[in-house]
Amino acid sequence: MAQLGDVTGEIRVVEPLQFDILNANGVLLLARGQIVASARQLEQLVERGSTVEDADVERVRAVKAANPDRPLTLFDLWAQAPTRLEQLLAGLAEPGFGERLQAFALDFVALARRDVDIAIYLTIRQDPARLQRYGLAHALHTALVAELAAQRLGWSDDDRLRFVKAALTMNMAIVDLQGRLAASDNRLTEALRAELRAHPEAAAASLRGAGIDDTAWLDAVAQHHERRGGTGYPAGLDAPTPLAVALRLADVFMAKISPRAARPALPIQEAARQMFLEADGSPVAAAVIKEYGIYPPGDFVQLASGERAVVVRRGADARTPQVAAITNAAGAAIVDTIARDTREKAHASSARRPNASWLSACRRSGSTAWPDPARPRRRPQQPPPRHHRDSAWRRASGRRRACRRAGCRWGC
């Protein structure tokens, strides 16, 4: 471990950090991408004996030496976005919040449009080591889904930007709490449940207090956990606004494909299937499915050659993405990735055959064809053998244990 005082030359005040800063015991203080707000804060971190991983220091210095004047890449800009959003939300009480948020949203949309495939890749391949920043990342990722869906549906510029701003601010009352919960596998307490249930109205109230008077935006934030039929929260509304319904779809979809300490991310195909089935024909759900495609950038696919590959870009056809092989045909990892053309039979994706009825329903709604998620095929229900039905046998052997009788394959 290197002492922070020895690497202060690699830190720029009010610019995103290029490495994690830890305390003397190795506990994370500031994550990569966060900022040191002032020279005084940097001094305090040094005085407390803060440290940095040696490998991180070497990496940063190597990159700097090799590229002394390297311009920021799209990945750099995306890495800075959570910190920029954090700074923006921290200034909620300061005059001009609405104008600053408008400028941020416009910059965000421009960043996303520079390379949509990279943007989608970052929502699929989320770093589980950065769960403390989940609240900020989730807001940005949901805003991306909102922008892509609204663009595909041909919404006006004002409506698209309203959708994006609603996504950026819907959870502003619990951003820190979201990060703590994502990084923990503890059960929710009643107090935390109450805070979560109250956050939509709390966020809307904060926006009103900051001078936001756009009713559609405020209603979408306040109602983004409401469900048709009155089963949502916090008010149990029977008919939330259309923008609130769209925001909930984007929010829940992104939450499902995001990892937590307590669970892995849901496979993108399963998350899309669930959204489609729950959306009741919503064009927003169909638009999201079309934008992400069958194999979105960042997803892993198995090729007919036996190689495993990562999708790097969507293809002209939904079933032929651009991929890079990361293993050989035997399944062993390779050092240098190899671009593969999935239009070729030898490198075609060997995914399971889609469910015909579900695909036809997708097409009727305007959605792209989407493969049925992995589901185990169940054998037809059959009555157990007689010795399984005998009460004395069950008491002696136990229902939960596999049957040890010779030739019997019927599980208990």
C-alpha positions as CSV (number, residue, x, y, z in Angstrom):
1,M,0.0,0.0,0.0
2,A,1.2,3.5,-0.9
3,Q,0.7,6.4,1.4
4,L,-1.6,9.1,0.0
5,G,1.0,11.7,0.8
6,D,3.4,10.1,-1.7
7,V,0.9,10.3,-4.6
8,T,-0.7,13.7,-4.2
9,G,0.8,14.6,-7.5
10,E,-1.7,12.2,-9.2
11,I,-4.7,14.0,-7.6
12,R,-6.4,17.1,-9.0
13,V,-8.8,18.9,-6.7
14,V,-12.4,19.0,-8.1
15,E,-11.6,16.4,-10.7
16,P,-12.5,12.7,-10.6
17,L,-10.1,10.4,-8.8
18,Q,-8.2,7.8,-10.8
19,F,-8.0,5.4,-7.9
20,D,-9.6,4.4,-4.7
21,I,-8.5,6.1,-1.5
22,L,-8.5,3.9,1.6
23,N,-8.0,4.5,5.3
24,A,-5.1,2.9,7.2
25,N,-7.1,-0.3,7.7
26,G,-8.0,-0.6,4.0
27,V,-11.6,0.6,4.3
28,L,-12.8,2.6,1.3
29,L,-13.0,6.4,1.9
30,L,-13.4,7.7,-1.7
31,A,-14.0,5.6,-4.7
32,R,-12.5,6.0,-8.1
33,G,-14.5,8.6,-10.0
34,Q,-15.4,10.6,-6.9
35,I,-13.7,14.0,-6.2
36,V,-11.6,15.6,-3.6
37,A,-13.6,18.8,-3.1
38,S,-10.8,21.1,-1.8
39,A,-7.1,21.3,-1.0
40,R,-8.1,21.3,2.7
41,Q,-9.9,17.9,2.3
42,L,-6.8,16.5,0.6
43,E,-4.6,17.7,3.5
44,Q,-7.0,16.0,6.0
45,L,-6.9,12.7,4.1
46,V,-3.1,12.8,4.1
47,E,-3.0,13.7,7.8
48,R,-5.2,10.7,8.6
49,G,-2.8,8.3,7.0
50,S,-4.9,7.4,4.0
51,T,-3.5,4.9,1.5
52,V,-3.8,3.8,-2.1
53,E,-3.2,0.4,-3.7
54,D,0.2,0.1,-5.2
55,A,-1.2,-1.5,-8.3
56,D,-3.6,1.5,-8.8
57,V,-0.7,3.9,-8.5
58,E,1.4,2.0,-11.0
59,R,-1.5,1.8,-13.5
60,V,-2.2,5.5,-13.3
61,R,1.4,6.5,-13.7
62,A,1.9,4.0,-16.6
63,V,-1.1,5.5,-18.5
64,K,0.1,9.0,-17.8
65,A,3.7,8.2,-19.0
66,A,2.4,6.5,-22.2
67,N,-0.2,9.2,-22.9
68,P,1.0,12.5,-21.5
69,D,-1.6,14.5,-23.5
70,R,-4.3,11.8,-23.9
71,P,-7.7,13.3,-24.5
72,L,-10.6,12.0,-22.4
73,T,-12.3,8.9,-23.9
74,L,-16.0,8.2,-23.8
75,F,-15.3,5.7,-21.0
76,D,-13.6,8.6,-19.0
77,L,-16.6,10.8,-19.6
78,W,-19.0,8.1,-18.4
79,A,-16.8,7.5,-15.4
80,Q,-17.1,11.2,-14.5
81,A,-20.9,11.3,-14.9
82,P,-21.8,10.0,-11.5
83,T,-19.6,12.6,-9.8
84,R,-21.1,15.4,-11.9
85,L,-24.6,14.2,-11.0
86,E,-23.6,14.0,-7.3
87,Q,-22.4,17.6,-7.4
88,L,-25.5,18.7,-9.2
89,L,-27.9,17.1,-6.6
90,A,-25.8,18.5,-3.7
91,G,-26.6,22.0,-5.0
92,L,-30.4,21.4,-4.9
93,A,-30.9,24.3,-2.5
94,E,-28.8,26.8,-4.4
95,P,-30.5,29.2,-6.9
96,G,-30.6,28.0,-10.5
97,F,-30.9,24.3,-9.9
98,G,-33.4,23.9,-12.7
99,E,-31.1,25.5,-15.3
100,R,-28.1,23.4,-14.1
101,L,-30.2,20.2,-14.3
102,Q,-31.3,21.2,-17.8
103,A,-27.7,21.7,-18.9
104,F,-26.7,18.4,-17.3
105,A,-29.5,16.5,-19.0
106,L,-28.6,18.0,-22.4
107,D,-24.9,17.0,-21.9
108,F,-25.9,13.6,-20.8
109,V,-28.1,13.0,-23.9
110,A,-25.3,14.2,-26.1
111,L,-22.8,11.8,-24.4
112,A,-25.2,8.9,-24.8
113,R,-25.7,9.6,-28.5
114,R,-22.0,9.8,-29.2
115,D,-21.9,6.0,-29.0
116,V,-25.1,4.2,-27.9
117,D,-23.4,0.8,-27.9
118,I,-20.9,1.9,-25.4
119,A,-23.6,3.4,-23.2
120,I,-25.6,0.2,-23.3
121,Y,-22.4,-1.9,-22.6
122,L,-21.9,0.1,-19.4
123,T,-25.4,-0.6,-18.2
124,I,-24.9,-4.4,-18.7
125,R,-21.3,-4.7,-17.5
126,Q,-21.7,-2.9,-14.2
127,D,-18.8,-3.1,-11.7
128,P,-20.0,-4.9,-8.5
129,A,-17.0,-3.3,-6.7
130,R,-18.7,0.1,-7.1
131,L,-22.0,-0.7,-5.3
132,Q,-21.6,2.3,-3.0
133,R,-22.3,4.5,-6.0
134,Y,-25.3,2.5,-7.1
135,G,-27.8,5.3,-6.5
136,L,-26.0,7.6,-8.9
137,A,-25.3,5.0,-11.5
138,H,-28.9,3.7,-11.4
139,A,-30.2,7.2,-12.1
140,L,-27.9,7.6,-15.1
141,H,-28.6,4.2,-16.5
142,T,-32.4,4.7,-16.1
143,A,-32.0,8.1,-17.9
144,L,-30.3,6.3,-20.7
145,V,-33.2,3.8,-21.1
146,A,-35.6,6.8,-21.0
147,E,-33.7,8.6,-23.8
148,L,-33.4,5.5,-26.0
149,A,-37.1,4.6,-25.7
150,A,-38.3,8.1,-26.2
151,Q,-36.1,8.6,-29.2
152,R,-37.4,5.4,-30.8
153,L,-41.0,6.3,-30.1
154,G,-40.5,9.7,-31.8
155,W,-41.3,11.8,-28.7
156,S,-40.7,15.6,-29.0
157,D,-37.5,17.0,-27.7
158,D,-39.3,18.5,-24.7
159,D,-41.0,15.3,-23.8
160,R,-37.7,13.3,-24.2
161,L,-35.8,15.7,-22.0
162,R,-38.6,15.6,-19.4
163,F,-38.4,11.8,-19.3
164,V,-34.6,12.0,-18.8
165,K,-34.8,14.6,-16.1
166,A,-37.5,12.6,-14.3
167,A,-35.2,9.5,-14.3
168,L,-32.2,11.6,-13.0
169,T,-34.3,12.9,-10.1
170,M,-36.8,10.2,-9.2
171,N,-34.6,8.8,-6.4
172,M,-32.8,11.9,-5.3
173,A,-34.1,11.6,-1.8
174,I,-32.5,8.2,-1.3
175,V,-29.3,8.2,-3.4
176,D,-27.0,7.5,-0.5
177,L,-29.4,4.9,1.0
178,Q,-29.5,3.1,-2.3
179,G,-25.8,2.7,-2.3
180,R,-25.7,1.4,1.2
181,L,-28.4,-1.1,0.5
182,A,-26.9,-2.3,-2.7
183,A,-23.6,-2.9,-1.0
184,S,-25.2,-4.8,2.0
185,D,-26.9,-8.1,2.2
186,N,-28.8,-7.2,5.4
187,R,-32.6,-7.3,5.6
188,L,-34.5,-4.1,5.5
189,T,-35.7,-2.7,8.8
190,E,-39.2,-1.2,9.1
191,A,-37.6,2.3,9.3
192,L,-35.8,1.7,6.0
193,R,-38.9,0.4,4.4
194,A,-40.8,3.5,5.5
195,E,-38.1,5.7,4.0
196,L,-38.1,3.8,0.7
197,R,-41.9,4.0,0.5
198,A,-41.8,7.8,1.1
199,H,-39.0,8.6,-1.3
200,P,-41.2,9.4,-4.4
201,E,-43.1,12.1,-2.7
202,A,-40.0,13.4,-0.9
203,A,-38.2,13.8,-4.2
204,A,-41.1,15.6,-5.8
205,A,-41.3,17.9,-2.8
206,S,-37.6,18.7,-3.0
207,L,-38.0,19.5,-6.7
208,R,-40.9,21.9,-5.9
209,G,-38.8,23.5,-3.3
210,A,-36.0,24.0,-5.8
211,G,-38.5,25.9,-8.1
212,I,-39.4,23.1,-10.5
213,D,-43.0,23.7,-11.6
214,D,-43.3,21.2,-14.5
215,T,-46.4,19.2,-13.4
216,A,-45.8,16.3,-15.7
217,W,-42.2,15.9,-14.4
218,L,-43.3,16.2,-10.8
219,D,-46.2,13.8,-11.1
220,A,-43.9,11.2,-12.8
221,V,-41.4,11.4,-9.9
222,A,-44.1,11.3,-7.3
223,Q,-45.9,8.3,-9.0
224,H,-43.1,6.3,-10.4
225,H,-43.8,3.4,-8.0
226,E,-47.6,3.4,-8.5
227,R,-49.2,0.6,-10.5
228,R,-52.4,0.4,-12.5
229,G,-55.1,-1.0,-10.2
230,G,-53.8,0.6,-7.1
231,T,-51.2,-1.9,-6.0
232,G,-48.3,0.5,-6.0
233,Y,-47.1,3.0,-3.5
234,P,-47.0,5.5,-1.8
235,A,-50.6,6.6,-2.6
236,G,-52.0,3.4,-4.2
237,L,-53.3,5.3,-7.3
238,D,-55.5,3.4,-9.7
239,A,-54.3,5.4,-12.7
240,P,-50.8,6.9,-12.6
241,T,-49.8,9.3,-15.4
242,P,-48.4,7.8,-18.6
243,L,-45.0,9.3,-17.9
244,A,-45.0,7.8,-14.4
245,V,-45.8,4.4,-15.9
246,A,-43.0,4.7,-18.5
247,L,-40.6,5.8,-15.7
248,R,-41.5,2.8,-13.6
249,L,-40.8,0.4,-16.5
250,A,-37.4,1.9,-17.1
251,D,-36.6,2.0,-13.4
252,V,-37.6,-1.6,-12.6
253,F,-35.9,-2.9,-15.8
254,M,-32.6,-1.3,-14.9
255,A,-32.8,-2.4,-11.3
256,K,-33.3,-6.0,-12.3
257,I,-30.2,-6.1,-14.5
258,S,-28.0,-4.4,-11.9
259,P,-26.0,-6.5,-9.4
260,R,-26.3,-6.2,-5.6
261,A,-24.3,-7.6,-2.8
262,A,-27.2,-9.9,-1.9
263,R,-27.9,-11.1,-5.5
264,P,-26.5,-11.2,-9.0
265,A,-27.9,-9.2,-11.9
266,L,-30.9,-10.8,-13.6
267,P,-30.0,-11.9,-17.1
268,I,-31.0,-9.3,-19.6
269,Q,-33.3,-11.7,-21.5
270,E,-35.3,-12.6,-18.4
271,A,-35.6,-8.9,-17.3
272,A,-36.9,-8.0,-20.8
273,R,-39.3,-10.9,-20.8
274,Q,-40.7,-9.9,-17.4
275,M,-41.0,-6.3,-18.4
276,F,-42.9,-7.3,-21.6
277,L,-45.3,-9.5,-19.7
278,E,-46.0,-6.8,-17.0
279,A,-46.2,-3.9,-19.4
280,D,-49.7,-4.6,-20.7
281,G,-48.8,-3.7,-24.2
282,S,-46.9,-0.5,-23.3
283,P,-45.0,0.9,-26.4
284,V,-42.3,2.0,-24.0
285,A,-41.5,-1.6,-23.0
286,A,-41.4,-2.6,-26.7
287,A,-39.1,0.3,-27.5
288,V,-36.7,-0.6,-24.7
289,I,-36.6,-4.2,-25.9
290,K,-35.9,-3.1,-29.5
291,E,-33.1,-0.7,-28.4
292,Y,-31.3,-3.3,-26.3
293,G,-31.8,-6.1,-28.8
294,I,-31.6,-9.8,-28.3
295,Y,-27.8,-9.6,-27.6
296,P,-27.0,-6.2,-26.2
297,P,-23.4,-4.9,-25.9
298,G,-21.9,-6.4,-22.8
299,D,-23.8,-9.6,-22.8
300,F,-22.0,-13.0,-23.1
301,V,-22.9,-15.4,-25.9
302,Q,-21.9,-19.0,-26.8
303,L,-20.8,-19.4,-30.4
304,A,-21.4,-22.4,-32.6
305,S,-17.6,-22.9,-32.7
306,G,-17.6,-23.6,-28.9
307,E,-16.0,-20.2,-28.1
308,R,-17.5,-17.8,-25.6
309,A,-17.7,-14.2,-26.6
310,V,-18.8,-10.8,-25.3
311,V,-21.0,-8.6,-27.5
312,V,-19.3,-5.3,-28.3
313,R,-21.9,-3.8,-30.7
314,R,-25.4,-4.5,-31.9
315,G,-25.6,-5.9,-35.4
316,A,-27.7,-4.9,-38.4
317,D,-29.8,-8.0,-37.6
318,A,-31.0,-8.7,-34.1
319,R,-29.5,-12.1,-34.1
320,T,-26.0,-11.2,-35.5
321,P,-24.3,-8.9,-33.1
322,Q,-20.6,-7.9,-33.3
323,V,-18.7,-10.0,-30.7
324,A,-15.2,-10.6,-29.5
325,A,-14.2,-14.1,-28.5
326,I,-12.8,-14.3,-24.9
327,T,-12.2,-18.1,-24.8
328,N,-11.1,-20.7,-27.3
329,A,-13.3,-23.6,-28.5
330,A,-12.2,-25.7,-25.5
331,G,-13.4,-22.9,-23.1
332,A,-9.9,-21.8,-22.0
333,A,-9.5,-18.0,-21.7
334,I,-7.4,-16.3,-24.3
335,V,-5.1,-13.2,-23.8
336,D,-6.1,-11.2,-26.9
337,T,-9.8,-11.1,-27.8
338,I,-10.7,-12.1,-31.4
339,A,-13.4,-10.4,-33.4
340,R,-16.0,-12.9,-34.7
341,D,-18.7,-12.4,-37.4
342,T,-21.8,-14.0,-36.1
343,R,-23.3,-13.9,-39.6
344,E,-20.9,-16.8,-40.4
345,K,-22.3,-20.2,-39.6
346,A,-19.2,-21.3,-37.7
347,H,-19.5,-18.4,-35.4
348,A,-23.2,-18.0,-35.1
349,S,-24.7,-17.7,-31.6
350,S,-26.0,-21.0,-30.3
351,A,-28.7,-19.6,-28.2
352,R,-31.9,-21.5,-27.4
353,R,-34.8,-21.3,-29.8
354,P,-37.2,-18.6,-28.9
355,N,-40.7,-19.4,-27.7
356,A,-42.9,-19.0,-30.8
357,S,-46.1,-17.7,-29.0
358,W,-44.1,-15.1,-27.1
359,L,-42.2,-14.0,-30.2
360,S,-45.4,-13.5,-32.1
361,A,-46.8,-11.5,-29.3
362,C,-43.7,-9.3,-29.4
363,R,-44.1,-8.8,-33.1
364,R,-47.7,-7.8,-32.7
365,S,-46.7,-5.1,-30.2
366,G,-43.9,-3.8,-32.3
367,S,-41.2,-5.4,-30.2
368,T,-38.1,-7.1,-31.6
369,A,-37.9,-10.9,-31.5
370,W,-36.5,-12.0,-28.2
371,P,-35.4,-15.4,-27.1
372,D,-37.3,-17.2,-24.4
373,P,-35.2,-17.1,-21.2
374,A,-33.5,-20.2,-19.8
375,R,-36.1,-22.2,-18.1
376,P,-35.7,-25.9,-17.0
377,R,-38.0,-28.2,-18.8
378,R,-40.2,-30.0,-16.4
379,R,-41.1,-33.7,-16.8
380,P,-44.8,-34.5,-16.9
381,Q,-46.3,-34.9,-13.4
382,Q,-46.4,-38.6,-12.6
383,P,-47.5,-40.4,-9.4
384,P,-44.7,-41.6,-7.2
385,P,-43.9,-45.3,-6.9
386,R,-45.8,-47.3,-4.2
387,H,-42.8,-47.4,-1.8
388,H,-42.8,-43.5,-1.9
389,R,-46.4,-43.4,-1.0
390,D,-46.1,-45.8,1.9
391,S,-46.2,-43.7,5.1
392,A,-43.9,-46.1,7.0
393,W,-41.3,-45.8,4.3
394,R,-41.5,-42.0,4.3
395,R,-41.1,-41.8,8.0
396,A,-38.1,-44.1,7.9
397,S,-36.3,-42.5,5.0
398,G,-37.5,-38.8,5.2
399,R,-39.3,-37.0,2.4
400,R,-36.5,-34.6,1.7
401,R,-33.8,-37.2,0.9
402,A,-33.3,-38.8,-2.4
403,C,-34.6,-42.3,-2.7
404,R,-31.9,-45.0,-2.3
405,R,-33.9,-47.9,-3.5
406,A,-32.2,-49.7,-6.3
407,G,-33.4,-48.6,-9.7
408,C,-35.7,-45.8,-8.4
409,R,-35.0,-42.4,-9.9
410,W,-38.0,-40.6,-8.6
411,G,-36.9,-37.9,-6.1
412,C,-38.5,-37.5,-2.7
